[in-house]
Amino acid sequence: METLKKGVRMNKLAGNIEYSRFIIPYRVYGCGDKTIVCLSGAKQTMSAWRSFISHFNKDYRIVVFDMPGQGRSQIMSGDLGVTLQEQVDVLDYVVKFTKTDTAKQKYIIGGSWGSIVAAAYVDKYPGIFDRVILGSFGTKANMVLSSIISQVQEYISDGRGREIAPLMIEKFGQYIPDSLKRQIVSQFDSMSDNQFQSFYEHSVSVTKMGDLKQYINLSRIDVPVLVVMGQYDTIMDLFDTKKSAQLLPYGEFRLIKGVGHFLHWEQPEVLSVYEDFFSAELITGSAYSSEHKCCS
């Protein structure tokens, strides 16, 4: 048993998965015939889903894990960079290893870069997941993100990787609680040289790939998809995200007022938006957009 939040205790299955050239730590919380797989953003660990797990574990089985180059995962051989295809393959192995593919109802949610991996997965492997949430989703870097990527590469090259956390907080994490700001700083303070190098390689790869719609065919994703973006998100391009959502046959776009890039980290009420989507009846038809204000 594990306590994630005061007064909340839950069943937990934990371990490591050996796949290809990686060792992947994973956790499974809760039980039941409805499973949600959670994908973290770049350099975020599975602990980023703590409040999500506390909210959903009573009714859902929750699968979280650290992608290669993140958290306690290990890259045992080869390049420290991990390609998008490798991340999709890792996700597929985790889905099968945790028997998520045999669950009665299967959902996936990704945040930031994790939303890219989720979209790439459901494009390549149709018929696995019933519903998809793409949080802080975007298929190409805007000017702010491009500038941050350049600074990240400079800091890591100069051995100043621990300055990345304050940069991230200043540029797109200013709305998260102080406790989570401290968590980000602590995470970067404890990162190894190999982890910084992996982050560097990831940033280079994102820059080279350009518009990710070249690699992900959004029009082939034939399940309900909720694309969620914060009103104050400085590193996602609103026009591009809306355009991407319109390519999804059953896509819904939600602009969440009063929050930035980190969504439910900033406003726990955003969790109710996810919950409504997961529990809604399937209604087929053309994509549509809406705005959702969580807090008055």
C-alpha positions as protocol buffer text, in pm:
chain_id: "A"
residue {
  index: 1
  type: MET
  ca { x: 0 y: 0 z: 0 }
}
residue {
  index: 2
  type: GLU
  ca { x: 112 y: 357 z: -62 }
}
residue {
  index: 3
  type: THR
  ca { x: -6 y: 697 z: 54 }
}
residue {
  index: 4
  type: LEU
  ca { x: -5 y: 962 z: -219 }
}
residue {
  index: 5
  type: LYS
  ca { x: -195 y: 1231 z: -36 }
}
residue {
  index: 6
  type: LYS
  ca { x: -292 y: 1260 z: 328 }
}
residue {
  index: 7
  type: GLY
  ca { x: -582 y: 1026 z: 397 }
}
residue {
  index: 8
  type: VAL
  ca { x: -557 y: 849 z: 60 }
}
residue {
  index: 9
  type: ARG
  ca { x: -417 y: 494 z: 50 }
}
residue {
  index: 10
  type: MET
  ca { x: -418 y: 263 z: -247 }
}
residue {
  index: 11
  type: ASN
  ca { x: -292 y: -63 z: -391 }
}
residue {
  index: 12
  type: LYS
  ca { x: 32 y: -35 z: -587 }
}
residue {
  index: 13
  type: LEU
  ca { x: 222 y: -271 z: -815 }
}
residue {
  index: 14
  type: ALA
  ca { x: 581 y: -162 z: -879 }
}
residue {
  index: 15
  type: GLY
  ca { x: 880 y: -292 z: -1067 }
}
residue {
  index: 16
  type: ASN
  ca { x: 1123 y: -252 z: -1355 }
}
residue {
  index: 17
  type: ILE
  ca { x: 1075 y: -357 z: -1716 }
}
residue {
  index: 18
  type: GLU
  ca { x: 1374 y: -457 z: -1928 }
}
residue {
  index: 19
  type: TYR
  ca { x: 1312 y: -378 z: -2292 }
}
residue {
  index: 20
  type: SER
  ca { x: 1557 y: -333 z: -2579 }
}
residue {
  index: 21
  type: ARG
  ca { x: 1842 y: -118 z: -2443 }
}
residue {
  index: 22
  type: PHE
  ca { x: 1639 y: 27 z: -2157 }
}
residue {
  index: 23
  type: ILE
  ca { x: 1529 y: -41 z: -1801 }
}
residue {
  index: 24
  type: ILE
  ca { x: 1190 y: 119 z: -1738 }
}
residue {
  index: 25
  type: PRO
  ca { x: 1054 y: 169 z: -1383 }
}
residue {
  index: 26
  type: TYR
  ca { x: 676 y: 145 z: -1367 }
}
residue {
  index: 27
  type: ARG
  ca { x: 390 y: 162 z: -1118 }
}
residue {
  index: 28
  type: VAL
  ca { x: 29 y: 43 z: -1141 }
}
residue {
  index: 29
  type: TYR
  ca { x: -224 y: 193 z: -899 }
}
residue {
  index: 30
  type: GLY
  ca { x: -582 y: 88 z: -832 }
}
residue {
  index: 31
  type: CYS
  ca { x: -773 y: -191 z: -999 }
}
residue {
  index: 32
  type: GLY
  ca { x: -1079 y: -250 z: -1212 }
}
residue {
  index: 33
  type: ASP
  ca { x: -1163 y: -295 z: -1578 }
}
residue {
  index: 34
  type: LYS
  ca { x: -1091 y: 67 z: -1680 }
}
residue {
  index: 35
  type: THR
  ca { x: -723 y: 155 z: -1727 }
}
residue {
  index: 36
  type: ILE
  ca { x: -554 y: 491 z: -1788 }
}
residue {
  index: 37
  type: VAL
  ca { x: -192 y: 507 z: -1909 }
}
residue {
  index: 38
  type: CYS
  ca { x: -15 y: 837 z: -1828 }
}
residue {
  index: 39
  type: LEU
  ca { x: 276 y: 981 z: -2029 }
}
residue {
  index: 40
  type: SER
  ca { x: 492 y: 1253 z: -1876 }
}
residue {
  index: 41
  type: GLY
  ca { x: 648 y: 1551 z: -2050 }
}
residue {
  index: 42
  type: ALA
  ca { x: 1018 y: 1578 z: -2128 }
}
residue {
  index: 43
  type: LYS
  ca { x: 1229 y: 1527 z: -1813 }
}
residue {
  index: 44
  type: GLN
  ca { x: 916 y: 1484 z: -1597 }
}
residue {
  index: 45
  type: THR
  ca { x: 907 y: 1167 z: -1390 }
}
residue {
  index: 46
  type: MET
  ca { x: 603 y: 954 z: -1314 }
}
residue {
  index: 47
  type: SER
  ca { x: 569 y: 1141 z: -984 }
}
residue {
  index: 48
  type: ALA
  ca { x: 419 y: 1426 z: -1191 }
}
residue {
  index: 49
  type: TRP
  ca { x: 96 y: 1221 z: -1192 }
}
residue {
  index: 50
  type: ARG
  ca { x: 61 y: 1211 z: -813 }
}
residue {
  index: 51
  type: SER
  ca { x: -254 y: 1427 z: -792 }
}
residue {
  index: 52
  type: PHE
  ca { x: -401 y: 1257 z: -1100 }
}
residue {
  index: 53
  type: ILE
  ca { x: -358 y: 915 z: -938 }
}
residue {
  index: 54
  type: SER
  ca { x: -516 y: 1031 z: -613 }
}
residue {
  index: 55
  type: HIS
  ca { x: -815 y: 1163 z: -807 }
}
residue {
  index: 56
  type: PHE
  ca { x: -875 y: 863 z: -1035 }
}
residue {
  index: 57
  type: ASN
  ca { x: -751 y: 550 z: -857 }
}
residue {
  index: 58
  type: LYS
  ca { x: -1084 y: 459 z: -696 }
}
residue {
  index: 59
  type: ASP
  ca { x: -1252 y: 402 z: -1031 }
}
residue {
  index: 60
  type: TYR
  ca { x: -959 y: 339 z: -1264 }
}
residue {
  index: 61
  type: ARG
  ca { x: -642 y: 137 z: -1286 }
}
residue {
  index: 62
  type: ILE
  ca { x: -355 y: 385 z: -1345 }
}
residue {
  index: 63
  type: VAL
  ca { x: -28 y: 295 z: -1521 }
}
residue {
  index: 64
  type: VAL
  ca { x: 269 y: 533 z: -1492 }
}
residue {
  index: 65
  type: PHE
  ca { x: 634 y: 486 z: -1587 }
}
residue {
  index: 66
  type: ASP
  ca { x: 959 y: 673 z: -1655 }
}
residue {
  index: 67
  type: MET
  ca { x: 1050 y: 698 z: -2022 }
}
residue {
  index: 68
  type: PRO
  ca { x: 1418 y: 634 z: -2110 }
}
residue {
  index: 69
  type: GLY
  ca { x: 1622 y: 936 z: -2007 }
}
residue {
  index: 70
  type: GLN
  ca { x: 1372 y: 1035 z: -1737 }
}
residue {
  index: 71
  type: GLY
  ca { x: 1365 y: 971 z: -1364 }
}
residue {
  index: 72
  type: ARG
  ca { x: 1503 y: 634 z: -1258 }
}
residue {
  index: 73
  type: SER
  ca { x: 1501 y: 477 z: -1604 }
}
residue {
  index: 74
  type: GLN
  ca { x: 1833 y: 356 z: -1744 }
}
residue {
  index: 75
  type: ILE
  ca { x: 1981 y: 356 z: -2093 }
}
residue {
  index: 76
  type: MET
  ca { x: 2200 y: 47 z: -2087 }
}
residue {
  index: 77
  type: SER
  ca { x: 2369 y: 83 z: -2426 }
}
residue {
  index: 78
  type: GLY
  ca { x: 2380 y: 293 z: -2740 }
}
residue {
  index: 79
  type: ASP
  ca { x: 2306 y: 663 z: -2781 }
}
residue {
  index: 80
  type: LEU
  ca { x: 2186 y: 871 z: -2489 }
}
residue {
  index: 81
  type: GLY
  ca { x: 1929 y: 1022 z: -2722 }
}
residue {
  index: 82
  type: VAL
  ca { x: 1597 y: 837 z: -2748 }
}
residue {
  index: 83
  type: THR
  ca { x: 1400 y: 871 z: -3070 }
}
residue {
  index: 84
  type: LEU
  ca { x: 1025 y: 922 z: -3095 }
}
residue {
  index: 85
  type: GLN
  ca { x: 996 y: 577 z: -3252 }
}
residue {
  index: 86
  type: GLU
  ca { x: 1185 y: 421 z: -2959 }
}
residue {
  index: 87
  type: GLN
  ca { x: 952 y: 596 z: -2715 }
}
residue {
  index: 88
  type: VAL
  ca { x: 648 y: 464 z: -2904 }
}
residue {
  index: 89
  type: ASP
  ca { x: 799 y: 114 z: -2892 }
}
residue {
  index: 90
  type: VAL
  ca { x: 865 y: 145 z: -2517 }
}
residue {
  index: 91
  type: LEU
  ca { x: 506 y: 254 z: -2462 }
}
residue {
  index: 92
  type: ASP
  ca { x: 379 y: -43 z: -2662 }
}
residue {
  index: 93
  type: TYR
  ca { x: 586 y: -282 z: -2449 }
}
residue {
  index: 94
  type: VAL
  ca { x: 459 y: -121 z: -2127 }
}
residue {
  index: 95
  type: VAL
  ca { x: 99 y: -150 z: -2254 }
}
residue {
  index: 96
  type: LYS
  ca { x: 145 y: -522 z: -2319 }
}
residue {
  index: 97
  type: PHE
  ca { x: 356 y: -591 z: -2008 }
}
residue {
  index: 98
  type: THR
  ca { x: 94 y: -437 z: -1778 }
}
residue {
  index: 99
  type: LYS
  ca { x: -185 y: -616 z: -1972 }
}
residue {
  index: 100
  type: THR
  ca { x: -345 y: -281 z: -2045 }
}
residue {
  index: 101
  type: ASP
  ca { x: -429 y: -403 z: -2396 }
}
residue {
  index: 102
  type: THR
  ca { x: -666 y: -663 z: -2247 }
}
residue {
  index: 103
  type: ALA
  ca { x: -856 y: -421 z: -2022 }
}
residue {
  index: 104
  type: LYS
  ca { x: -1225 y: -368 z: -2093 }
}
residue {
  index: 105
  type: GLN
  ca { x: -1183 y: 9 z: -2133 }
}
residue {
  index: 106
  type: LYS
  ca { x: -848 y: 169 z: -2211 }
}
residue {
  index: 107
  type: TYR
  ca { x: -758 y: 537 z: -2202 }
}
residue {
  index: 108
  type: ILE
  ca { x: -432 y: 728 z: -2250 }
}
residue {
  index: 109
  type: ILE
  ca { x: -332 y: 1079 z: -2144 }
}
residue {
  index: 110
  type: GLY
  ca { x: -10 y: 1260 z: -2229 }
}
residue {
  index: 111
  type: GLY
  ca { x: 121 y: 1595 z: -2115 }
}
residue {
  index: 112
  type: SER
  ca { x: 344 y: 1817 z: -2331 }
}
residue {
  index: 113
  type: TRP
  ca { x: 597 y: 1588 z: -2505 }
}
residue {
  index: 114
  type: GLY
  ca { x: 404 y: 1293 z: -2362 }
}
residue {
  index: 115
  type: SER
  ca { x: 107 y: 1403 z: -2571 }
}
residue {
  index: 116
  type: ILE
  ca { x: 323 y: 1373 z: -2885 }
}
residue {
  index: 117
  type: VAL
  ca { x: 418 y: 1017 z: -2792 }
}
residue {
  index: 118
  type: ALA
  ca { x: 54 y: 934 z: -2718 }
}
residue {
  index: 119
  type: ALA
  ca { x: -62 y: 1071 z: -3054 }
}
residue {
  index: 120
  type: ALA
  ca { x: 215 y: 885 z: -3239 }
}
residue {
  index: 121
  type: TYR
  ca { x: 117 y: 563 z: -3061 }
}
residue {
  index: 122
  type: VAL
  ca { x: -256 y: 573 z: -3136 }
}
residue {
  index: 123
  type: ASP
  ca { x: -172 y: 656 z: -3498 }
}
residue {
  index: 124
  type: LYS
  ca { x: 59 y: 354 z: -3529 }
}
residue {
  index: 125
  type: TYR
  ca { x: -148 y: 117 z: -3314 }
}
residue {
  index: 126
  type: PRO
  ca { x: -518 y: 179 z: -3383 }
}
residue {
  index: 127
  type: GLY
  ca { x: -778 y: -9 z: -3184 }
}
residue {
  index: 128
  type: ILE
  ca { x: -585 y: -24 z: -2855 }
}
residue {
  index: 129
  type: PHE
  ca { x: -715 y: 284 z: -2672 }
}
residue {
  index: 130
  type: ASP
  ca { x: -1078 y: 395 z: -2657 }
}
residue {
  index: 131
  type: ARG
  ca { x: -1016 y: 760 z: -2566 }
}
residue {
  index: 132
  type: VAL
  ca { x: -717 y: 992 z: -2573 }
}
residue {
  index: 133
  type: ILE
  ca { x: -631 y: 1317 z: -2392 }
}
residue {
  index: 134
  type: LEU
  ca { x: -351 y: 1531 z: -2537 }
}
residue {
  index: 135
  type: GLY
  ca { x: -259 y: 1793 z: -2277 }
}
residue {
  index: 136
  type: SER
  ca { x: -51 y: 2098 z: -2374 }
}
residue {
  index: 137
  type: PHE
  ca { x: -27 y: 1950 z: -2722 }
}
residue {
  index: 138
  type: GLY
  ca { x: 156 y: 2109 z: -3012 }
}
residue {
  index: 139
  type: THR
  ca { x: 328 y: 1975 z: -3319 }
}
residue {
  index: 140
  type: LYS
  ca { x: 592 y: 2243 z: -3371 }
}
residue {
  index: 141
  type: ALA
  ca { x: 792 y: 2477 z: -3151 }
}
residue {
  index: 142
  type: ASN
  ca { x: 685 y: 2841 z: -3132 }
}
residue {
  index: 143
  type: MET
  ca { x: 941 y: 3121 z: -3097 }
}
residue {
  index: 144
  type: VAL
  ca { x: 944 y: 3107 z: -2716 }
}
residue {
  index: 145
  type: LEU
  ca { x: 1000 y: 2731 z: -2707 }
}
residue {
  index: 146
  type: SER
  ca { x: 1268 y: 2753 z: -2977 }
}
residue {
  index: 147
  type: SER
  ca { x: 1449 y: 3014 z: -2767 }
}
residue {
  index: 148
  type: ILE
  ca { x: 1424 y: 2797 z: -2454 }
}
residue {
  index: 149
  type: ILE
  ca { x: 1557 y: 2494 z: -2644 }
}
residue {
  index: 150
  type: SER
  ca { x: 1859 y: 2699 z: -2757 }
}
residue {
  index: 151
  type: GLN
  ca { x: 1925 y: 2811 z: -2398 }
}
residue {
  index: 152
  type: VAL
  ca { x: 1889 y: 2455 z: -2267 }
}
residue {
  index: 153
  type: GLN
  ca { x: 2147 y: 2333 z: -2518 }
}
residue {
  index: 154
  type: GLU
  ca { x: 2382 y: 2617 z: -2421 }
}
residue {
  index: 155
  type: TYR
  ca { x: 2347 y: 2550 z: -2047 }
}
residue {
  index: 156
  type: ILE
  ca { x: 2413 y: 2177 z: -2086 }
}
residue {
  index: 157
  type: SER
  ca { x: 2711 y: 2237 z: -2318 }
}
residue {
  index: 158
  type: ASP
  ca { x: 2859 y: 2477 z: -2062 }
}
residue {
  index: 159
  type: GLY
  ca { x: 2799 y: 2242 z: -1767 }
}
residue {
  index: 160
  type: ARG
  ca { x: 2526 y: 2468 z: -1628 }
}
residue {
  index: 161
  type: GLY
  ca { x: 2241 y: 2219 z: -1651 }
}
residue {
  index: 162
  type: ARG
  ca { x: 2109 y: 2302 z: -1306 }
}
residue {
  index: 163
  type: GLU
  ca { x: 2018 y: 2649 z: -1433 }
}
residue {
  index: 164
  type: ILE
  ca { x: 1756 y: 2491 z: -1659 }
}
residue {
  index: 165
  type: ALA
  ca { x: 1498 y: 2456 z: -1380 }
}
residue {
  index: 166
  type: PRO
  ca { x: 1482 y: 2831 z: -1298 }
}
residue {
  index: 167
  type: LEU
  ca { x: 1466 y: 2901 z: -1673 }
}
residue {
  index: 168
  type: MET
  ca { x: 1170 y: 2666 z: -1720 }
}
residue {
  index: 169
  type: ILE
  ca { x: 987 y: 2809 z: -1420 }
}
residue {
  index: 170
  type: GLU
  ca { x: 1040 y: 3166 z: -1542 }
}
residue {
  index: 171
  type: LYS
  ca { x: 936 y: 3101 z: -1902 }
}
residue {
  index: 172
  type: PHE
  ca { x: 640 y: 2863 z: -1868 }
}
residue {
  index: 173
  type: GLY
  ca { x: 607 y: 2738 z: -1511 }
}
residue {
  index: 174
  type: GLN
  ca { x: 526 y: 3064 z: -1334 }
}
residue {
  index: 175
  type: TYR
  ca { x: 169 y: 2955 z: -1250 }
}
residue {
  index: 176
  type: ILE
  ca { x: 250 y: 2629 z: -1070 }
}
residue {
  index: 177
  type: PRO
  ca { x: 249 y: 2617 z: -687 }
}
residue {
  index: 178
  type: ASP
  ca { x: 574 y: 2692 z: -504 }
}
residue {
  index: 179
  type: SER
  ca { x: 593 y: 2332 z: -380 }
}
residue {
  index: 180
  type: LEU
  ca { x: 605 y: 2206 z: -739 }
}
residue {
  index: 181
  type: LYS
  ca { x: 860 y: 2471 z: -835 }
}
residue {
  index: 182
  type: ARG
  ca { x: 1083 y: 2337 z: -560 }
}
residue {
  index: 183
  type: GLN
  ca { x: 1022 y: 1983 z: -689 }
}
residue {
  index: 184
  type: ILE
  ca { x: 1143 y: 2082 z: -1038 }
}
residue {
  index: 185
  type: VAL
  ca { x: 1454 y: 2251 z: -897 }
}
residue {
  index: 186
  type: SER
  ca { x: 1530 y: 1946 z: -681 }
}
residue {
  index: 187
  type: GLN
  ca { x: 1487 y: 1714 z: -980 }
}
residue {
  index: 188
  type: PHE
  ca { x: 1739 y: 1905 z: -1192 }
}
residue {
  index: 189
  type: ASP
  ca { x: 1979 y: 1936 z: -898 }
}
residue {
  index: 190
  type: SER
  ca { x: 1991 y: 1555 z: -873 }
}
residue {
  index: 191
  type: MET
  ca { x: 2023 y: 1478 z: -1246 }
}
residue {
  index: 192
  type: SER
  ca { x: 2336 y: 1298 z: -1364 }
}
residue {
  index: 193
  type: ASP
  ca { x: 2558 y: 1406 z: -1651 }
}
residue {
  index: 194
  type: ASN
  ca { x: 2410 y: 1129 z: -1865 }
}
residue {
  index: 195
  type: GLN
  ca { x: 2059 y: 1253 z: -1795 }
}
residue {
  index: 196
  type: PHE
  ca { x: 2155 y: 1606 z: -1895 }
}
residue {
  index: 197
  type: GLN
  ca { x: 2313 y: 1471 z: -2211 }
}
residue {
  index: 198
  type: SER
  ca { x: 1998 y: 1273 z: -2287 }
}
residue {
  index: 199
  type: PHE
  ca { x: 1794 y: 1591 z: -2245 }
}
residue {
  index: 200
  type: TYR
  ca { x: 2035 y: 1771 z: -2480 }
}
residue {
  index: 201
  type: GLU
  ca { x: 1994 y: 1500 z: -2744 }
}
residue {
  index: 202
  type: HIS
  ca { x: 1616 y: 1517 z: -2707 }
}
residue {
  index: 203
  type: SER
  ca { x: 1615 y: 1893 z: -2762 }
}
residue {
  index: 204
  type: VAL
  ca { x: 1832 y: 1857 z: -3073 }
}
residue {
  index: 205
  type: SER
  ca { x: 1599 y: 1589 z: -3208 }
}
residue {
  index: 206
  type: VAL
  ca { x: 1289 y: 1805 z: -3155 }
}
residue {
  index: 207
  type: THR
  ca { x: 1455 y: 2093 z: -3340 }
}
residue {
  index: 208
  type: LYS
  ca { x: 1555 y: 1875 z: -3634 }
}
residue {
  index: 209
  type: MET
  ca { x: 1213 y: 1711 z: -3666 }
}
residue {
  index: 210
  type: GLY
  ca { x: 1033 y: 2042 z: -3721 }
}
residue {
  index: 211
  type: ASP
  ca { x: 657 y: 2003 z: -3765 }
}
residue {
  index: 212
  type: LEU
  ca { x: 566 y: 1668 z: -3608 }
}
residue {
  index: 213
  type: LYS
  ca { x: 258 y: 1637 z: -3829 }
}
residue {
  index: 214
  type: GLN
  ca { x: 508 y: 1498 z: -4080 }
}
residue {
  index: 215
  type: TYR
  ca { x: 543 y: 1194 z: -3854 }
}
residue {
  index: 216
  type: ILE
  ca { x: 195 y: 1161 z: -3705 }
}
residue {
  index: 217
  type: ASN
  ca { x: -114 y: 1122 z: -3924 }
}
residue {
  index: 218
  type: LEU
  ca { x: -377 y: 1280 z: -3701 }
}
residue {
  index: 219
  type: SER
  ca { x: -654 y: 1215 z: -3954 }
}
residue {
  index: 220
  type: ARG
  ca { x: -613 y: 838 z: -3900 }
}
residue {
  index: 221
  type: ILE
  ca { x: -688 y: 855 z: -3527 }
}
residue {
  index: 222
  type: ASP
  ca { x: -1050 y: 738 z: -3524 }
}
residue {
  index: 223
  type: VAL
  ca { x: -1131 y: 751 z: -3152 }
}
residue {
  index: 224
  type: PRO
  ca { x: -1244 y: 1047 z: -2938 }
}
residue {
  index: 225
  type: VAL
  ca { x: -951 y: 1276 z: -2860 }
}
residue {
  index: 226
  type: LEU
  ca { x: -958 y: 1571 z: -2620 }
}
residue {
  index: 227
  type: VAL
  ca { x: -691 y: 1834 z: -2692 }
}
residue {
  index: 228
  type: VAL
  ca { x: -641 y: 2055 z: -2386 }
}
residue {
  index: 229
  type: MET
  ca { x: -446 y: 2382 z: -2381 }
}
residue {
  index: 230
  type: GLY
  ca { x: -403 y: 2644 z: -2110 }
}
residue {
  index: 231
  type: GLN
  ca { x: -496 y: 3005 z: -2181 }
}
residue {
  index: 232
  type: TYR
  ca { x: -156 y: 3128 z: -2057 }
}
residue {
  index: 233
  type: ASP
  ca { x: 59 y: 2857 z: -2219 }
}
residue {
  index: 234
  type: THR
  ca { x: 354 y: 3051 z: -2360 }
}
residue {
  index: 235
  type: ILE
  ca { x: 532 y: 2766 z: -2542 }
}
residue {
  index: 236
  type: MET
  ca { x: 242 y: 2613 z: -2739 }
}
residue {
  index: 237
  type: ASP
  ca { x: 106 y: 2788 z: -3046 }
}
residue {
  index: 238
  type: LEU
  ca { x: -272 y: 2830 z: -3015 }
}
residue {
  index: 239
  type: PHE
  ca { x: -327 y: 2844 z: -3391 }
}
residue {
  index: 240
  type: ASP
  ca { x: -120 y: 2530 z: -3455 }
}
residue {
  index: 241
  type: THR
  ca { x: -285 y: 2337 z: -3172 }
}
residue {
  index: 242
  type: LYS
  ca { x: -635 y: 2426 z: -3293 }
}
residue {
  index: 243
  type: LYS
  ca { x: -537 y: 2333 z: -3649 }
}
residue {
  index: 244
  type: SER
  ca { x: -402 y: 1999 z: -3527 }
}
residue {
  index: 245
  type: ALA
  ca { x: -721 y: 1928 z: -3331 }
}
residue {
  index: 246
  type: GLN
  ca { x: -929 y: 1993 z: -3642 }
}
residue {
  index: 247
  type: LEU
  ca { x: -743 y: 1714 z: -3824 }
}
residue {
  index: 248
  type: LEU
  ca { x: -871 y: 1460 z: -3571 }
}
residue {
  index: 249
  type: PRO
  ca { x: -1193 y: 1291 z: -3693 }
}
residue {
  index: 250
  type: TYR
  ca { x: -1340 y: 1291 z: -3341 }
}
residue {
  index: 251
  type: GLY
  ca { x: -1134 y: 1569 z: -3187 }
}
residue {
  index: 252
  type: GLU
  ca { x: -1244 y: 1818 z: -2926 }
}
residue {
  index: 253
  type: PHE
  ca { x: -1039 y: 2126 z: -2838 }
}
residue {
  index: 254
  type: ARG
  ca { x: -1062 y: 2283 z: -2492 }
}
residue {
  index: 255
  type: LEU
  ca { x: -897 y: 2610 z: -2397 }
}
residue {
  index: 256
  type: ILE
  ca { x: -872 y: 2614 z: -2019 }
}
residue {
  index: 257
  type: LYS
  ca { x: -894 y: 2968 z: -1886 }
}
residue {
  index: 258
  type: GLY
  ca { x: -666 y: 3088 z: -1610 }
}
residue {
  index: 259
  type: VAL
  ca { x: -394 y: 2820 z: -1645 }
}
residue {
  index: 260
  type: GLY
  ca { x: -68 y: 2780 z: -1831 }
}
residue {
  index: 261
  type: HIS
  ca { x: 135 y: 2488 z: -1965 }
}
residue {
  index: 262
  type: PHE
  ca { x: 105 y: 2259 z: -1662 }
}
residue {
  index: 263
  type: LEU
  ca { x: -277 y: 2238 z: -1655 }
}
residue {
  index: 264
  type: HIS
  ca { x: -389 y: 2028 z: -1354 }
}
residue {
  index: 265
  type: TRP
  ca { x: -62 y: 2099 z: -1174 }
}
residue {
  index: 266
  type: GLU
  ca { x: -174 y: 2461 z: -1167 }
}
residue {
  index: 267
  type: GLN
  ca { x: -548 y: 2411 z: -1115 }
}
residue {
  index: 268
  type: PRO
  ca { x: -665 y: 2076 z: -972 }
}
residue {
  index: 269
  type: GLU
  ca { x: -1011 y: 2154 z: -1110 }
}
residue {
  index: 270
  type: VAL
  ca { x: -879 y: 2060 z: -1454 }
}
residue {
  index: 271
  type: LEU
  ca { x: -898 y: 1698 z: -1338 }
}
residue {
  index: 272
  type: SER
  ca { x: -1276 y: 1724 z: -1363 }
}
residue {
  index: 273
  type: VAL
  ca { x: -1239 y: 1809 z: -1735 }
}
residue {
  index: 274
  type: TYR
  ca { x: -1046 y: 1486 z: -1785 }
}
residue {
  index: 275
  type: GLU
  ca { x: -1300 y: 1291 z: -1579 }
}
residue {
  index: 276
  type: ASP
  ca { x: -1596 y: 1421 z: -1780 }
}
residue {
  index: 277
  type: PHE
  ca { x: -1425 y: 1321 z: -2104 }
}
residue {
  index: 278
  type: PHE
  ca { x: -1333 y: 971 z: -1989 }
}
residue {
  index: 279
  type: SER
  ca { x: -1684 y: 902 z: -1863 }
}
residue {
  index: 280
  type: ALA
  ca { x: -1881 y: 1060 z: -2151 }
}
residue {
  index: 281
  type: GLU
  ca { x: -2085 y: 858 z: -2396 }
}
residue {
  index: 282
  type: LEU
  ca { x: -1929 y: 819 z: -2739 }
}
residue {
  index: 283
  type: ILE
  ca { x: -2082 y: 1070 z: -2983 }
}
residue {
  index: 284
  type: THR
  ca { x: -1945 y: 1049 z: -3334 }
}
residue {
  index: 285
  type: GLY
  ca { x: -1939 y: 1346 z: -3567 }
}
residue {
  index: 286
  type: SER
  ca { x: -1721 y: 1631 z: -3676 }
}
residue {
  index: 287
  type: ALA
  ca { x: -1464 y: 1792 z: -3451 }
}
residue {
  index: 288
  type: TYR
  ca { x: -1562 y: 2093 z: -3250 }
}
residue {
  index: 289
  type: SER
  ca { x: -1401 y: 2349 z: -3022 }
}
residue {
  index: 290
  type: SER
  ca { x: -1497 y: 2496 z: -2689 }
}
residue {
  index: 291
  type: GLU
  ca { x: -1361 y: 2699 z: -2402 }
}
residue {
  index: 292
  type: HIS
  ca { x: -1382 y: 2572 z: -2048 }
}
residue {
  index: 293
  type: LYS
  ca { x: -1337 y: 2793 z: -1744 }
}
residue {
  index: 294
  type: CYS
  ca { x: -1245 y: 2589 z: -1441 }
}
residue {
  index: 295
  type: CYS
  ca { x: -1252 y: 2859 z: -1183 }
}
residue {
  index: 296
  type: SER
  ca { x: -1466 y: 3169 z: -1150 }
}
